[in-house]
Amino acid sequence: MIKQIVLATFLTSLPATLHAQAAATPDFSGVYYPLNPFGRAGAVPRPPAAAPGQPPPKPTQSAPLSDGSQGRSPNAPSLTPEYLAKWQAISKSRIAGSYEYDYAAKCLPPGMPGMMSMLYGMEVMQTKDKITFFSEDLDALRRVYLDGRKPSQKVLDDPTYAGYATGHWEGDTLVVDTVAIHTQTFIEGFTPHSDQLTVHERIRFTAPDVFEDQITVADPKAFTKPWQTTKQYKRAAAGKDELREFACAEGLSADHPK
């Protein structure tokens, strides 16, 4: 009799429990634009002013040149000796004017977590079992599976630019883990990584129509410690929520010297 009462109580409360869980799950659907494309919220660096009739001065150490000639950014991942040597070789190539390691010039996708750190708009499409992120940057696409599936060995053996992402909810926070990321992508500028790279994210609303993405990148082969960054996005108002196609010019990379 006691078991029947307990079971009846559980069945009676189940719809309310499921409804409460559904109500607690936020809806990220919409088009967003970054609030802090260069790092901290509001920390958008301004280039130094140029004297009349003179070319603008070179960036300072706090805003390193993209070729690495001013050294590594203090916010860049800490590299092992093997991968620091790789970065130095890449920097030397870029300083020489080569596009060999300029993946954007080759029209390659930004990869992960690059596509979550871009300057462009991003659309989020959400269902119960999947969330899709579509970036205006080179039309990059990633899917986060929420139905409990795990990456197969076939997936792990075939890395992609966006990687393979699975997620789950912890209250109002979307927790995402991404693996199988193509090595022909960079972290924070042009920091190289290995095939052991993983990306962990915690995504949640911090204000109405504003969500933050806390990103932790780990690579036991390339990094001496995990690297972290936080990005913020604001949902676009109606009428300003249309992304444009970003098709990279065909054959662009063929025109660049190696």
Secondary structure as UniProt FT lines:
FT   HELIX           2..24
FT   STRAND          30..34
FT   TURN            37..38
FT   TURN            41..42
FT   TURN            52..53
FT   TURN            61..62
FT   TURN            66..67
FT   TURN            69..70
FT   TURN            74..75
FT   HELIX           81..95
FT   TURN            96..97
FT   TURN            100..101
FT   TURN            103..107
FT   TURN            112..113
FT   HELIX           114..116
FT   STRAND          122..126
FT   STRAND          130..135
FT   HELIX           137..139
FT   STRAND          141..145
FT   HELIX           153..156
FT   STRAND          164..170
FT   TURN            171..172
FT   STRAND          173..179
FT   TURN            188..190
FT   TURN            195..196
FT   STRAND          198..207
FT   TURN            208..209
FT   STRAND          210..218
FT   TURN            220..222
FT   STRAND          227..235
FT   TURN            238..239
FT   TURN            250..251
FT   HELIX           252..255
//
